[in-house]
Amino acid sequence: MADAVIDKINPADLGLVSHLYNSIFRPTLTEDELRKRLRGRHNVLAQVARVGNDAVGFLIGMELRPDTHYVWTCGVVPEMRRAGIATQLMHAAEDWARTEGYRVLRFECENTIRPFLHFGIANDYDIVGIRWDSERMQNVVIFEKHLGEGE
């Protein structure tokens, strides 16, 4: 497992996140498009994972409900996959959400992204639903984890 440093960044400074997003996902999103998706969202969390001097992954989350924080997107550059970077980003998000007083952390995962499905199951997330995503044209699995003490 790579030992990444997870930095919380200012959600207004999305240049690096946009660059990482576009090196991982298609279709691409500009920095302005990312900002638009986050506009009006409460308690946005933006994190970047670094190994040495290289940014290798990111995570963006936002408040879904007063007790629930939602991880909207998380990605790791292809050459660093299977090194535990996404796991470290998610654990940092869990710690942050717990500190902020959230009781639940939620994420959705395309049914085809097997490693992230395995992450959810292996890290005590419950499958709480499935929904059809018309933008992706496939099912996504909805995971939630209760963040209370001892859970």
Buried (B, 14 or more C-beta within 10 A) or exposed (E): EBEBEBBEBEBEEBEBBBEBBBEBEEEEBEBEBBBEBBEEBEBBBBBBBBBEEEBBBBBBBBBBEEEBBBBBBBBBBEEBBEBBBBBBBBEBBBEBBBEEEBBBBBBBBBEEEEEBBEBBEEEEBEEEEEEEEEEEEEBBBBBBBEBEEEE
